[in-house]
Amino acid sequence: MSNLSNNWFCDGNADFEYKKYLLLAYLQYVNRHFKETRLYPGLAELVNHYRNLHHFLDSKRKLDEGFPKQVDGIDMNKLRLVYKKVLKEENILDTIEHLVKFSLPKIKSYLDNGKEIYDFIEDNLRLYAVGIVPMRKEEGYMILAGHRKDLLVYNYVMSIFSTATDSYRSLQTKFVKSYKRNLVNTLPNIKTDLLRSFKQLPNPATYVVETEINIPVRETFLPIAKKMLVAHLMQAG
């Protein structure tokens, strides 16, 4: 199974065994990709599922606290009233809660595994600038110098979007072109060629992210490189 919907645990059929099968099949699929160092979109999906399950438990706890209750007696030892719930304990929400509590440690295990792979790869990536870095760094070029023979060039644009409580930075990338590794295509020469070919960016910031390990570009190298560049640009101000 290649994916799970965001509300897989509470959508449609509430059968525990069926939902358990869906989850385990999905986790096996993600794990196969992790073994091939293909981290995305699986890693991001696991984070999302983990948050959704915790959100459900928190919402159900608040719902349980709000259930109508009636006095059932007096606890003489603690000198307080004892209440009982008017609504039945056994219902569909309890079945979903059982599924959620089963699923959380399973997802957490695979999430930790993915994070461990991510950290290893990130430790083996190096980011640095080519030439002089301009004052405006929100748009420019990112060059991936990986295990393959081609140097891959992406145009990047960093934008900021805000919510009611926080601000976030997003990095959009678009593939521009590739260069063969040779004595002519040095990094300064590539930057010069980009300046000559794409005049809409007269003085672009240009960064390289390089690694010696063999990792998939689309599912691993590019998304991790983007996160590294965002962190670098935020730190650089």
C-alpha positions in Angstrom: 0.0 0.0 0.0 1.6 3.3 -1.1 -0.2 5.8 1.1 -2.8 6.4 3.8 -5.3 9.2 3.9 -5.0 11.8 6.7 -8.1 10.4 8.4 -7.5 6.7 7.6 -8.0 5.7 11.2 -11.5 7.1 11.5 -12.8 7.1 7.9 -15.4 4.6 6.8 -15.0 1.1 8.2 -14.2 1.1 11.9 -13.1 -2.6 12.0 -9.9 -2.8 14.0 -8.3 -5.7 12.2 -8.9 -4.1 8.8 -7.4 -0.8 9.8 -4.5 -2.6 11.4 -3.9 -4.4 8.1 -3.9 -1.1 6.3 -1.4 0.5 8.7 1.0 -2.4 8.6 0.9 -2.7 4.8 1.7 1.0 4.6 4.5 0.8 7.0 6.1 -2.1 5.1 5.9 0.0 1.9 7.6 3.0 3.6 10.2 0.7 5.1 11.1 -0.7 1.7 11.7 2.8 0.5 13.8 3.7 3.6 16.0 0.7 2.9 16.7 2.2 -0.5 17.3 5.6 1.2 14.2 7.0 -0.5 13.0 9.2 2.4 10.3 11.3 0.8 7.4 11.5 0.8 7.3 8.7 3.3 9.1 10.5 6.1 6.9 13.6 5.9 3.8 11.4 5.8 4.8 9.6 8.9 5.3 12.9 10.7 1.8 14.0 9.6 0.1 10.7 10.6 1.8 10.8 14.0 0.6 14.3 14.7 -2.9 13.5 13.5 -3.2 10.5 15.9 -2.0 12.6 18.8 -4.5 15.3 17.9 -7.3 12.7 17.9 -6.3 11.5 21.4 -6.2 15.1 22.7 -9.6 15.9 21.1 -11.2 12.7 22.5 -9.8 13.5 26.0 -11.4 16.9 25.9 -14.6 15.4 24.6 -14.6 12.8 27.4 -14.2 15.6 29.9 -17.2 17.4 28.5 -19.5 14.4 28.6 -22.7 15.0 30.7 -22.4 13.3 34.1 -24.6 12.7 37.1 -23.9 12.2 40.8 -23.3 8.5 41.7 -22.4 8.9 45.3 -20.0 10.4 47.8 -16.4 9.4 48.4 -16.3 9.7 52.2 -12.5 9.2 52.4 -11.8 12.1 50.1 -15.0 14.0 50.9 -16.0 14.6 47.3 -18.9 13.7 45.0 -18.4 10.7 42.6 -19.8 11.1 39.1 -20.7 8.6 36.4 -21.0 9.2 32.7 -24.5 9.4 31.3 -23.2 8.2 27.9 -22.0 4.6 27.2 -18.3 4.0 27.3 -18.4 1.5 24.5 -18.9 3.3 21.2 -17.1 3.9 17.9 -14.8 6.5 19.4 -13.5 3.9 21.8 -12.8 1.5 19.0 -10.9 4.3 17.1 -9.0 5.2 20.3 -7.9 1.5 20.6 -6.6 1.6 17.0 -4.8 4.9 17.6 -3.1 3.7 20.7 -2.0 0.6 18.8 -0.8 2.6 15.8 1.2 5.4 17.6 4.2 3.2 18.7 4.3 1.5 15.4 4.5 4.7 13.5 7.0 6.2 16.0 9.3 3.2 15.4 9.4 3.7 11.7 9.6 7.5 12.1 12.7 7.1 14.3 14.3 4.9 11.7 13.6 7.4 9.0 15.0 10.2 11.1 18.2 8.2 11.8 18.7 7.8 8.1 18.0 11.5 7.5 20.5 12.6 10.1 23.2 10.3 8.6 22.6 11.7 5.1 22.6 15.3 6.4 25.9 14.7 8.2 27.3 13.7 4.8 26.1 16.8 2.9 28.1 20.0 2.7 26.7 23.3 1.7 28.8 26.3 0.6 28.5 29.4 -1.6 30.0 29.9 -5.0 31.7 33.3 -5.3 30.5 36.5 -3.6 27.1 36.2 -1.9 24.8 39.2 -2.6 22.7 41.0 0.0 19.5 39.6 -1.5 19.7 35.8 -1.0 15.9 35.0 -1.2 16.4 33.9 -4.8 19.2 32.3 -6.7 20.6 28.9 -7.7 21.3 25.7 -5.8 23.7 23.2 -7.4 23.5 19.5 -6.4 26.9 17.8 -6.7 26.2 14.2 -5.8 27.4 10.8 -6.7 26.2 11.0 -10.3 28.3 12.5 -13.1 26.0 15.5 -13.7 25.8 18.7 -11.7 22.2 19.6 -11.3 21.2 23.2 -11.2 17.9 24.5 -9.6 16.5 27.9 -9.3 15.3 28.6 -5.8 12.9 31.2 -4.3 12.4 31.4 -0.6 9.1 32.9 0.6 7.5 33.6 4.0 4.0 32.8 4.9 2.3 33.5 8.2 -0.5 31.9 10.3 -2.2 33.4 13.3 0.5 32.2 15.6 3.7 31.8 13.6 5.7 32.5 10.4 7.2 29.9 8.1 9.7 29.8 5.3 9.1 27.8 2.2 11.7 27.1 -0.5 10.4 26.5 -4.0 12.8 25.0 -6.6 12.7 24.6 -10.3 15.1 22.5 -12.3 17.2 24.7 -14.7 19.8 22.5 -16.4 22.6 20.0 -15.8 26.3 20.2 -16.5 28.7 17.4 -17.1 31.5 17.2 -14.6 34.7 18.0 -16.4 37.6 20.5 -16.3 35.7 23.2 -18.1 32.5 23.0 -16.0 34.0 24.3 -12.8 31.6 25.9 -10.3 32.7 29.5 -11.0 32.3 28.8 -14.8 28.8 27.3 -14.2 27.8 30.4 -12.3 29.1 32.6 -15.1 27.2 30.6 -17.7 24.0 30.9 -15.6 24.5 34.7 -15.4 24.9 34.8 -19.2 21.9 32.5 -19.9 19.4 33.8 -17.4 19.7 37.6 -17.3 16.6 38.1 -15.1 18.9 37.3 -12.1 21.9 39.7 -12.6 23.6 38.9 -9.4 22.2 35.6 -8.0 23.2 33.9 -4.8 24.6 30.5 -5.8 25.0 27.6 -3.4 26.4 24.1 -3.8 25.2 21.1 -1.8 27.6 18.2 -2.3 28.0 14.6 -1.1 30.0 11.6 -1.8 27.3 9.0 -0.9 25.0 7.6 -3.5 21.4 8.7 -2.7 18.3 9.2 -4.9 17.9 12.8 -6.0 14.2 13.4 -6.0 13.3 11.4 -2.9 16.2 12.2 -0.7 19.0 14.5 -2.0 16.9 17.4 -3.2 14.4 17.6 -0.2 17.2 17.4 2.4 19.3 19.9 0.5 16.4 22.3 0.4 16.0 22.1 4.2 19.7 22.7 4.7 19.5 25.8 2.4 16.5 27.2 4.2 18.3 26.8 7.6 21.4 28.4 6.1 19.5 31.4 4.7 17.6 31.9 7.9 20.8 31.9 9.9 22.5 34.2 7.5 19.7 36.7 7.8 
